[in-house]
Amino acid sequence: MRDTLKPLLLAAAIVLGLAVKHPGAQAGEMQTAIVAGGCFWCVEADFERVAGVEEVVSGYTGGTVANPTYRQVTAGGTGHYEAVRIVYDPQVIGYEQILSLFFRSVDPTDAGGQFCDRGESYRTAVFVSDPAERRIAEAAKAEAQAALGQAVVTPILEAAPFYPAEEYHQDYYRKRDIVITRYGPKSKAEAYKLYREGCGRDARVRALWGDAAPFAGS
């Protein structure tokens, strides 16, 4: 049974932030978390709303090709994940809370991609840079698995070079320039909303996490 306090704690992380510090963090020193949660437009849009998050950059990591393009990554074979680099203030929100929000914003039971996006580049993962991050990530994964009562397949991987995606993809969810979609010409912001709804991301996250889903449907 899910702890009824969890939705409140997760909401507090978004609205107010939490003051749990990353091990070794110094006052005024920003920290970085790298996660892969399917479409990076969506993960970027979610985490840019979190108190204490200073910047979210969409990109690619975990593969074997240097400076890959979006076309290369989504075609498969590079080993890269669509990922985001989250820069956050550990005096406001801790690494534990970043990962708790992350697991509850994806389907960590799906090893083949996320929602309507299938294939290796859309798998979930957490990338850690040191033993302290690994311990926190493994604990967050175990906690998510216990909360769901299902196997969580999201791997905890060693950090690899992170390559920022093309400018076209950065802050896609808020841009006003026009792109051609199956619904006709739309701003990127409009296209993003149509994509997110059509892909079923929020519906699936709500079905898994219920009231503990911090971003679904908002």
N, C-alpha and C positions, 0 to 999 in steps of 0.2 A: 504494500500500500504506500502511495506517495505521501511524504510528509507535507501536510497542508501549509507549512510555513515556507516551503520552497518557492512558490509563486511570489510571495511577498518579498523574499530575499532577492530573487532575480529582478523583480521590478525595482527594488532599491538600488541594485547595481546599475540599472539604466538611468534612473532619475537622479540619484544622489551620488552614486559611486560608493565603493567600499575601500577602507583604508588598510587592507591586508597587503603588506609589502612583499615584493619579490625578494628572495634571499640575496643579500649583498647589495640591495639598492641603496643609493645615496640620495639625500635630499636634492631635488631639482634634476635628477638624472632620469632620462626617459629609458624605458625598456621596450623590447620588441618581442612580439609573438607572431609565429607564422603558422597558419592553419590552411587546410584545403577543405572546402565544403561544397563542392559542385561549382555551379556558375559563380565566378568571382564578382560579377556585378551585384549579385544578391548579398553575398557575404560582406562586401564593402558597404553596401547601403545599410545593412543591419548594424554593423559595428561603428559606423560613423555617428550613430545616435547615442552611443554609450558614454556616460560621463567619465572623464578621465582619459578617453581615447583622443589623441592629438591628430592622428593621421592614419588612413588606411590606403594602402597601395595594392592594386591588382597586379598579379604577375604569374610567373611560372617557376617551379622548383621541383627538385627530386629526380631530374632526368639526366641525360648524358650529352645533350646538345647545348652548346654555348649560345647565348643570345637567340633563343628560338623565337619564331613568329607564332602568332595565334593560329594561322593556317597549319603550320607544322605540328603544333601541339595537339590541336583538335583532330588532325588526321590520324594521330596515333603513331607509335613507334619511337618517340623521343624519350618516353618514360616520365615526362613532366606531368605534374598536376597543375590545374588552375588553382592558384592559391592567393592569399592576401598576407601582406605584412602589416601588422597592427602595431603602431607606436603608441605607447600609453604611459601615463604618469603613475608610478607605483605608490605614490602618496595618496592617490585618489581611488584607484582600483588595482587589485592584485592579479597576478597570473592565474591563481586559482579561480577567480571570478570570471576572467576572460574565458577560460576553458569550460567552466560550467555553463556559461551562456552559449559558447560554441556548440557543445554537444546537444544542447536543447534547441538549437536552430537548424539542425540537420537530421537526416535519417542515418544514424550510425550503425544500423543493422544491415545496410545495403552495401555489399562489396562490389557491385557492378557499375556504380555511378550514383547519381542523385536525381531522383524524380524523373522527369522526361529525358534528362541528359544521360546517355549511357556511354561507357567506355573508360579507358584508363585515366584520361585527363580529368574526369569528373568524380573520381573517387575521393573519399574523405581521408584526412590524415592530420596528425599534429607533428610538427617538426621542432625538435628540441636541440638546444645548443650546449647543454652541460648536464651533469648528473642531477643537479637540483631541479632543473626543469623537467627532466625525465621522471623523477619521483613524483612531482606534482601532477604531471600529465598522466602517469599510470594510475595515480589515486583518483583523478577526475574521471578517467575511463571506467575504473572499477565502480565508482559511485554512480555513474550514468547507467551502467549495466544493472546494478542493483535496483535503481529506481525504475528502470524499464521492465526488469524481469526477463530480459532477452539478451542474447549474445551481442555484444558491441564489437564490430569487426574493424573499426577505425584503427589503423596502426599508429604507433608512436615511433617516429623515424628520426634519424640523425639529421640535423640541419645541413642543407646543401646550398650551393649558390642560388640566390634569388634574383630573377631577371624581371624587372618591371615590364608590364605589358605595354603595348602601344598606347599612345595618348588617346586614341579613339575609344579605348575601353575604360579609361580612368573616369570615375564619377559619372559613368554612363547614365545612371538612374536619375540624374538631375539636369542633364544637358538639354538644350532646347533646339539644337541643330536637327535638321530633317533627315530621316533615313527612310528607305523603301521597305515596307513590311508586307506580309500577306494581307494586311488590312488596308493597304495603300500607304501614302506618305504620312509619316508620323514623326513627332519629335522623339528624340531618344528617350526622354522621360516617359512619354506615352507608350512607346514601344516596350520599354522595360516593364511597365505595369501590366501590359497585355501578355508579355512573355511570362512573367512571374505567375500570374493567375492561370494561364493556359498550361504551364508546366506542372501545376498542382503542388508547388512547393509548400505553401502555407497549409493547404488542406492535409497533406501528409504529416507535416510537423504537428499540427493540432491533433490529428488522430493518434500519433505516438505519445505526445507529451501533455496533451490537454492544457490545463491552465498554467502549467510550468513552461510552456513555450513562450519565450520572451518577446519574439518579433512577429510571429505569425498573425497575419490579418491586420497588421497595423501599418 
